[in-house]
């Protein structure tokens, strides 16, 4: 099974404090406990800090898509935790 991690935000004042890494690690452990084998994450292509976050944690870029937010179309990168 696979879990989809759509969008997670950490307030700018708290970035670099390990909150995102801790949250992701907790989610990974809960998923393993429930038998899921993969975690999928989507990040806007222009969000370089967000893309770097997932790459740093071992996610691999698997797809490039478009998504709509508030009536606007954005490019989106899709990562898998393998």
N, CA, C and O atoms as a printed pandas DataFrame, in Angstrom:
     atom_number atom_name residue_name chain_id  residue_number  x_coord  y_coord  z_coord
0              1         N          UNK        A               1    0.824   -1.183    0.000
1              2        CA          UNK        A               1    0.000    0.000    0.000
2              3         C          UNK        A               1    0.870    1.249    0.000
3              4         O          UNK        A               1    2.050    1.205    0.347
4              5         N          UNK        A               2    0.262    2.362   -0.397
5              6        CA          UNK        A               2    0.980    3.630   -0.453
6              7         C          UNK        A               2    0.141    4.709    0.210
7              8         O          UNK        A               2   -1.082    4.732    0.078
8              9         N          UNK        A               3    0.811    5.597    0.923
9             10        CA          UNK        A               3    0.154    6.768    1.507
10            11         C          UNK        A               3    0.576    7.989    0.703
11            12         O          UNK        A               3    1.730    8.109    0.292
12            13         N          UNK        A               4   -0.369    8.891    0.484
13            14        CA          UNK        A               4   -0.065   10.124   -0.236
14            15         C          UNK        A               4    0.021   11.269    0.756
15            16         O          UNK        A               4   -0.933   11.557    1.478
16            17         N          UNK        A               5    1.170   11.914    0.781
17            18        CA          UNK        A               5    1.392   13.089    1.639
18            19         C          UNK        A               5    1.243   14.283    0.722
19            20         O          UNK        A               5    2.144   14.581   -0.062
20            21         N          UNK        A               6    0.141   14.956    0.809
21            22        CA          UNK        A               6   -0.168   15.996   -0.170
22            23         C          UNK        A               6    0.624   17.267    0.110
23            24         O          UNK        A               6    1.638   17.506   -0.545
24            25         N          UNK        A               7    0.198   18.073    1.048
25            26        CA          UNK        A               7    0.908   19.328    1.318
26            27         C          UNK        A               7    1.048   19.537    2.818
27            28         O          UNK        A               7    0.084   19.432    3.576
28            29         N          UNK        A               8    2.266   19.831    3.220
29            30        CA          UNK        A               8    2.570   20.126    4.621
30            31         C          UNK        A               8    3.364   21.419    4.640
31            32         O          UNK        A               8    4.281   21.606    3.840
32            33         N          UNK        A               9    3.019   22.289    5.534
33            34        CA          UNK        A               9    3.726   23.562    5.639
34            35         C          UNK        A               9    4.273   23.726    7.050
35            36         O          UNK        A               9    3.620   23.368    8.031
36            37         N          UNK        A              10    5.482   24.273    7.135
37            38        CA          UNK        A              10    6.073   24.669    8.414
38            39         C          UNK        A              10    6.232   26.183    8.351
39            40         O          UNK        A              10    6.759   26.721    7.377
40            41         N          UNK        A              11    5.777   26.855    9.383
41            42        CA          UNK        A              11    5.867   28.319    9.423
42            43         C          UNK        A              11    7.316   28.752    9.231
43            44         O          UNK        A              11    8.222   28.136    9.793
44            45         N          UNK        A              12    7.547   29.800    8.446
45            46        CA          UNK        A              12    8.916   30.244    8.169
46            47         C          UNK        A              12    9.771   30.445    9.419
47            48         O          UNK        A              12   10.964   30.142    9.400
48            49         N          UNK        A              13    9.192   30.942   10.487
49            50        CA          UNK        A              13    9.965   31.164   11.716
50            51         C          UNK        A              13   10.453   29.869   12.353
51            52         O          UNK        A              13   11.342   29.899   13.204
52            53         N          UNK        A              14    9.885   28.735   11.955
53            54        CA          UNK        A              14   10.239   27.456   12.574
54            55         C          UNK        A              14   10.937   26.500   11.613
55            56         O          UNK        A              14   11.219   25.357   11.970
56            57         N          UNK        A              15   11.215   26.959   10.404
57            58        CA          UNK        A              15   11.937   26.105    9.459
58            59         C          UNK        A              15   13.371   25.943    9.933
59            60         O          UNK        A              15   13.986   26.882   10.437
60            61         N          UNK        A              16   13.888   24.741    9.762
61            62        CA          UNK        A              16   15.242   24.448   10.217
62            63         C          UNK        A              16   15.296   23.958   11.646
63            64         O          UNK        A              16   16.372   23.641   12.153
64            65         N          UNK        A              17   14.141   23.890   12.310
65            66        CA          UNK        A              17   14.087   23.415   13.699
66            67         C          UNK        A              17   13.852   21.914   13.793
67            68         O          UNK        A              17   13.798   21.371   14.896
68            69         N          UNK        A              18   13.712   21.237   12.664
69            70        CA          UNK        A              18   13.494   19.790   12.672
70            71         C          UNK        A              18   12.032   19.377   12.744
71            72         O          UNK        A              18   11.732   18.186   12.831
72            73         N          UNK        A              19   11.118   20.341   12.710
73            74        CA          UNK        A              19    9.692   20.025   12.819
74            75         C          UNK        A              19    9.233   19.172   11.638
75            76         O          UNK        A              19    8.565   18.157   11.834
76            77         N          UNK        A              20    9.578   19.568   10.428
77            78        CA          UNK        A              20    9.170   18.813    9.243
78            79         C          UNK        A              20    9.755   17.410    9.237
79            80         O          UNK        A              20    9.056   16.448    8.919
80            81         N          UNK        A              21   11.028   17.285    9.585
81            82        CA          UNK        A              21   11.674   15.967    9.635
82            83         C          UNK        A              21   11.030   15.084   10.689
83            84         O          UNK        A              21   10.790   13.901   10.450
84            85         N          UNK        A              22   10.748   15.653   11.857
85            86        CA          UNK        A              22   10.099   14.889   12.927
86            87         C          UNK        A              22    8.706   14.436   12.512
87            88         O          UNK        A              22    8.324   13.291   12.751
88            89         N          UNK        A              23    7.951   15.334   11.891
89            90        CA          UNK        A              23    6.605   15.001   11.440
90            91         C          UNK        A              23    6.643   13.886   10.403
91            92         O          UNK        A              23    5.854   12.943   10.468
92            93         N          UNK        A              24    7.556   13.994    9.452
93            94        CA          UNK        A              24    7.662   12.979    8.415
94            95         C          UNK        A              24    8.095   11.638    9.001
95            96         O          UNK        A              24    7.562   10.598    8.616
96            97         N          UNK        A              25    9.038   11.649    9.912
97            98        CA          UNK        A              25    9.495   10.401   10.530
98            99         C          UNK        A              25    8.367    9.742   11.317
99           100         O          UNK        A              25    8.212    8.522   11.278
100          101         N          UNK        A              26    7.585   10.541   12.026
101          102        CA          UNK        A              26    6.433   10.002   12.761
102          103         C          UNK        A              26    5.431    9.377   11.784
103          104         O          UNK        A              26    4.923    8.282   12.028
104          105         N          UNK        A              27    5.152   10.072   10.685
105          106        CA          UNK        A              27    4.225    9.542    9.678
106          107         C          UNK        A              27    4.760    8.247    9.077
107          108         O          UNK        A              27    4.004    7.292    8.897
108          109         N          UNK        A              28    6.052    8.204    8.766
109          110        CA          UNK        A              28    6.655    6.988    8.209
110          111         C          UNK        A              28    6.459    5.817    9.164
111          112         O          UNK        A              28    6.064    4.729    8.745
112          113         N          UNK        A              29    6.736    6.039   10.444
113          114        CA          UNK        A              29    6.624    4.959   11.425
114          115         C          UNK        A              29    5.186    4.473   11.551
115          116         O          UNK        A              29    4.940    3.269   11.624
116          117         N          UNK        A              30    4.242    5.395   11.575
117          118        CA          UNK        A              30    2.825    5.006   11.660
118          119         C          UNK        A              30    2.419    4.200   10.429
119          120         O          UNK        A              30    1.659    3.238   10.534
120          121         N          UNK        A              31    2.928    4.594    9.266
121          122        CA          UNK        A              31    2.596    3.876    8.037
122          123         C          UNK        A              31    3.178    2.472    8.034
123          124         O          UNK        A              31    2.508    1.520    7.635
124          125         N          UNK        A              32    4.420    2.342    8.476
125          126        CA          UNK        A              32    5.047    1.024    8.569
126          127         C          UNK        A              32    4.236    0.141    9.511
127          128         O          UNK        A              32    3.987   -1.027    9.214
128          129         N          UNK        A              33    3.823    0.702   10.647
129          130        CA          UNK        A              33    3.021   -0.047   11.618
130          131         C          UNK        A              33    1.707   -0.529   11.015
131          132         O          UNK        A              33    1.159   -1.544   11.446
132          133         N          UNK        A              34    1.209    0.184   10.035
133          134        CA          UNK        A              34   -0.064   -0.169    9.395
134          135         C          UNK        A              34    0.126   -0.942    8.086
135          136         O          UNK        A              34   -0.847   -1.242    7.394
136          137         N          UNK        A              35    1.365   -1.259    7.752
137          138        CA          UNK        A              35    1.634   -2.089    6.589
138          139         C          UNK        A              35    1.850   -1.364    5.275
139          140         O          UNK        A              35    1.969   -2.013    4.235
140          141         N          UNK        A              36    1.904   -0.045    5.286
141          142        CA          UNK        A              36    2.165    0.695    4.047
142          143         C          UNK        A              36    3.650    0.614    3.716
143          144         O          UNK        A              36    4.498    0.636    4.608
144          145         N          UNK        A              37    3.951    0.523    2.442
145          146        CA          UNK        A              37    5.337    0.388    2.040
146          147         C          UNK        A              37    5.965    1.640    1.464
147          148         O          UNK        A              37    7.189    1.752    1.408
148          149         N          UNK        A              38    5.127    2.595    1.029
149          150        CA          UNK        A              38    5.663    3.791    0.379
150          151         C          UNK        A              38    4.902    5.032    0.811
151          152         O          UNK        A              38    3.727    4.985    1.175
152          153         N          UNK        A              39    5.617    6.132    0.755
153          154        CA          UNK        A              39    5.029    7.437    1.037
154          155         C          UNK        A              39    5.244    8.305   -0.194
155          156         O          UNK        A              39    6.358    8.395   -0.708
156          157         N          UNK        A              40    4.197    8.930   -0.658
157          158        CA          UNK        A              40    4.262    9.794   -1.839
158          159         C          UNK        A              40    4.068   11.234   -1.385
159          160         O          UNK        A              40    3.177   11.525   -0.587
160          161         N          UNK        A              41    4.908   12.137   -1.898
161          162        CA          UNK        A              41    4.830   13.552   -1.521
162          163         C          UNK        A              41    4.799   14.414   -2.771
163          164         O          UNK        A              41    5.525   14.157   -3.731
164          165         N          UNK        A              42    3.956   15.438   -2.756
165          166        CA          UNK        A              42    3.867   16.379   -3.859
166          167         C          UNK        A              42    4.337   17.748   -3.387
167          168         O          UNK        A              42    3.952   18.211   -2.313
168          169         N          UNK        A              43    5.183   18.398   -4.207
169          170        CA          UNK        A              43    5.758   19.692   -3.857
170          171         C          UNK        A              43    5.712   20.582   -5.096
171          172         O          UNK        A              43    6.025   20.126   -6.195
172          173         N          UNK        A              44    5.330   21.833   -4.932
173          174        CA          UNK        A              44    5.358   22.745   -6.071
174          175         C          UNK        A              44    6.786   22.831   -6.599
175          176         O          UNK        A              44    7.734   22.934   -5.821
176          177         N          UNK        A              45    6.936   22.789   -7.910
177          178        CA          UNK        A              45    8.262   22.783   -8.530
178          179         C          UNK        A              45    9.072   24.015   -8.151
179          180         O          UNK        A              45   10.292   23.933   -8.012
180          181         N          UNK        A              46    8.414   25.148   -7.983
181          182        CA          UNK        A              46    9.125   26.387   -7.652
182          183         C          UNK        A              46    9.549   26.461   -6.187
183          184         O          UNK        A              46   10.291   27.368   -5.810
184          185         N          UNK        A              47    9.097   25.533   -5.364
185          186        CA          UNK        A              47    9.424   25.524   -3.936
186          187         C          UNK        A              47   10.723   24.749   -3.717
187          188         O          UNK        A              47   10.697   23.600   -3.276
188          189         N          UNK        A              48   11.849   25.375   -4.023
189          190        CA          UNK        A              48   13.135   24.680   -3.919
190          191         C          UNK        A              48   13.435   24.195   -2.502
191          192         O          UNK        A              48   13.920   23.073   -2.357
192          193         N          UNK        A              49   13.174   24.974   -1.446
193          194        CA          UNK        A              49   13.411   24.429   -0.097
194          195         C          UNK        A              49   12.581   23.170    0.174
195          196         O          UNK        A              49   13.074   22.231    0.799
196          197         N          UNK        A              50   11.337   23.140   -0.287
197          198        CA          UNK        A              50   10.495   21.957   -0.100
198          199         C          UNK        A              50   11.011   20.765   -0.884
199          200         O          UNK        A              50   11.010   19.642   -0.380
200          201         N          UNK        A              51   11.455   20.998   -2.119
201          202        CA          UNK        A              51   12.016   19.920   -2.929
202          203         C          UNK        A              51   13.293   19.386   -2.299
203          204         O          UNK        A              51   13.499   18.173   -2.242
204          205         N          UNK        A              52   14.142   20.275   -1.832
205          206        CA          UNK        A              52   15.392   19.862   -1.184
206          207         C          UNK        A              52   15.107   19.057    0.079
207          208         O          UNK        A              52   15.810   18.087    0.362
208          209         N          UNK        A              53   14.095   19.442    0.835
209          210        CA          UNK        A              53   13.707   18.724    2.056
210          211         C          UNK        A              53   13.457   17.250    1.744
211          212         O          UNK        A              53   14.011   16.374    2.408
212          213         N          UNK        A              54   12.630   16.973    0.744
213          214        CA          UNK        A              54   12.310   15.578    0.428
214          215         C          UNK        A              54   13.502   14.842   -0.167
215          216         O          UNK        A              54   13.706   13.667    0.137
216          217         N          UNK        A              55   14.289   15.499   -1.002
217          218        CA          UNK        A              55   15.490   14.844   -1.550
218          219         C          UNK        A              55   16.461   14.490   -0.432
219          220         O          UNK        A              55   17.037   13.402   -0.419
220          221         N          UNK        A              56   16.636   15.414    0.503
221          222        CA          UNK        A              56   17.558   15.186    1.622
222          223         C          UNK        A              56   17.121   13.988    2.470
223          224         O          UNK        A              56   17.964   13.305    3.052
224          225         N          UNK        A              57   15.828   13.733    2.545
225          226        CA          UNK        A              57   15.304   12.632    3.345
226          227         C          UNK        A              57   15.157   11.337    2.547
227          228         O          UNK        A              57   14.524   10.387    3.008
228          229         N          UNK        A              58   15.744   11.303    1.351
229          230        CA          UNK        A              58   15.801   10.062    0.589
230          231         C          UNK        A              58   14.682    9.834   -0.407
231          232         O          UNK        A              58   14.591    8.752   -0.988
232          233         N          UNK        A              59   13.838   10.812   -0.615
233          234        CA          UNK        A              59   12.775   10.679   -1.605
234          235         C          UNK        A              59   13.364   10.871   -2.997
235          236         O          UNK        A              59   14.323   11.621   -3.179
236          237         N          UNK        A              60   12.781   10.189   -3.974
237          238        CA          UNK        A              60   13.218   10.311   -5.365
238          239         C          UNK        A              60   12.118   10.946   -6.199
239          240         O          UNK        A              60   10.944   10.605   -6.058
240          241         N          UNK        A              61   12.505   11.870   -7.071
241          242        CA          UNK        A              61   11.563   12.501   -7.991
242          243         C          UNK        A              61   11.083   11.454   -8.990
243          244         O          UNK        A              61   11.892   10.826   -9.674
244          245         N          UNK        A              62    9.759   11.266   -9.074
245          246        CA          UNK        A              62    9.201   10.236   -9.951
246          247         C          UNK        A              62    8.325   10.785  -11.067
247          248         O          UNK        A              62    8.219   10.171  -12.128
248          249         N          UNK        A              63    7.697   11.933  -10.840
249          250        CA          UNK        A              63    6.791   12.500  -11.841
250          251         C          UNK        A              63    6.823   14.015  -11.754
251          252         O          UNK        A              63    7.211   14.597  -10.741
252          253         N          UNK        A              64    6.402   14.632  -12.846
253          254        CA          UNK        A              64    6.143   16.076  -12.857
254          255         C          UNK        A              64    4.726   16.255  -13.379
255          256         O          UNK        A              64    4.386   15.760  -14.453
256          257         N          UNK        A              65    3.911   16.955  -12.626
257          258        CA          UNK        A              65    2.505   17.161  -12.977
258          259         C          UNK        A              65    2.162   18.635  -12.908
259          260         O          UNK        A              65    3.009   19.482  -12.622
260          261         N          UNK        A              66    0.908   18.917  -13.174
261          262        CA          UNK        A              66    0.359   20.248  -12.933
262          263         C          UNK        A              66   -0.754   20.106  -11.911
263          264         O          UNK        A              66   -1.448   19.090  -11.881
264          265         N          UNK        A              67   -0.927   21.121  -11.075
265          266        CA          UNK        A              67   -1.996   21.139  -10.086
266          267         C          UNK        A              67   -2.642   22.513  -10.097
267          268         O          UNK        A              67   -2.021   23.494  -10.506
268          269         N          UNK        A              68   -3.864   22.580   -9.657
269          270        CA          UNK        A              68   -4.575   23.863   -9.598
270          271         C          UNK        A              68   -4.794   24.233   -8.140
271          272         O          UNK        A              68   -5.265   23.433   -7.333
272          273         N          UNK        A              69   -4.435   25.477   -7.831
273          274        CA          UNK        A              69   -4.630   26.030   -6.492
274          275         C          UNK        A              69   -5.247   27.405   -6.674
275          276         O          UNK        A              69   -4.667   28.269   -7.332
276          277         N          UNK        A              70   -6.414   27.609   -6.098
277          278        CA          UNK        A              70   -7.069   28.909   -6.200
278          279         C          UNK        A              70   -7.297   29.381   -7.621
279          280         O          UNK        A              70   -7.215   30.576   -7.905
280          281         N          UNK        A              71   -7.581   28.450   -8.511
281          282        CA          UNK        A              71   -7.844   28.809   -9.897
282          283         C          UNK        A              71   -6.604   28.988  -10.754
283          284         O          UNK        A              71   -6.722   29.223  -11.956
284          285         N          UNK        A              72   -5.425   28.885  -10.171
285          286        CA          UNK        A              72   -4.158   29.015  -10.905
286          287         C          UNK        A              72   -3.540   27.636  -11.107
287          288         O          UNK        A              72   -3.716   26.747  -10.274
288          289         N          UNK        A              73   -2.818   27.458  -12.207
289          290        CA          UNK        A              73   -2.130   26.205  -12.495
290          291         C          UNK        A              73   -0.655   26.339  -12.135
291          292         O          UNK        A              73   -0.009   27.328  -12.479
292          293         N          UNK        A              74   -0.130   25.328  -11.435
293          294        CA          UNK        A              74    1.269   25.304  -11.002
294          295         C          UNK        A              74    1.894   23.971  -11.392
295          296         O          UNK        A              74    1.215   22.947  -11.469
296          297         N          UNK        A              75    3.205   24.006  -11.636
297          298        CA          UNK        A              75    3.954   22.764  -11.849
298          299         C          UNK        A              75    4.213   22.136  -10.485
299          300         O          UNK        A              75    4.445   22.835   -9.499
300          301         N          UNK        A              76    4.171   20.800  -10.443
301          302        CA          UNK        A              76    4.307   20.078   -9.187
302          303         C          UNK        A              76    5.223   18.873   -9.384
303          304         O          UNK        A              76    5.106   18.155  -10.377
304          305         N          UNK        A              77    6.127   18.655   -8.447
305          306        CA          UNK        A              77    6.993   17.482   -8.455
306          307         C          UNK        A              77    6.404   16.434   -7.521
307          308         O          UNK        A              77    5.909   16.754   -6.440
308          309         N          UNK        A              78    6.465   15.177   -7.956
309          310        CA          UNK        A              78    5.948   14.067   -7.158
310          311         C          UNK        A              78    7.128   13.189   -6.767
311          312         O          UNK        A              78    7.873   12.713   -7.624
312          313         N          UNK        A              79    7.289   12.979   -5.467
313          314        CA          UNK        A              79    8.386   12.187   -4.918
314          315         C          UNK        A              79    7.852   10.908   -4.293
315          316         O          UNK        A              79    6.737   10.877   -3.771
316          317         N          UNK        A              80    8.666    9.842   -4.352
317          318        CA          UNK        A              80    8.363    8.601   -3.655
318          319         C          UNK        A              80    9.482    8.297   -2.684
319          320         O          UNK        A              80   10.661    8.486   -2.983
320          321         N          UNK        A              81    9.090    7.823   -1.521
321          322        CA          UNK        A              81   10.029    7.332   -0.516
322          323         C          UNK        A              81   10.209    5.851   -0.805
323          324         O          UNK        A              81    9.304    5.057   -0.551
324          325         N          UNK        A              82   11.367    5.471   -1.332
325          326        CA          UNK        A              82   11.558    4.082   -1.757
326          327         C          UNK        A              82   12.266    3.241   -0.736
327          328         O          UNK        A              82   12.492    2.053   -0.964
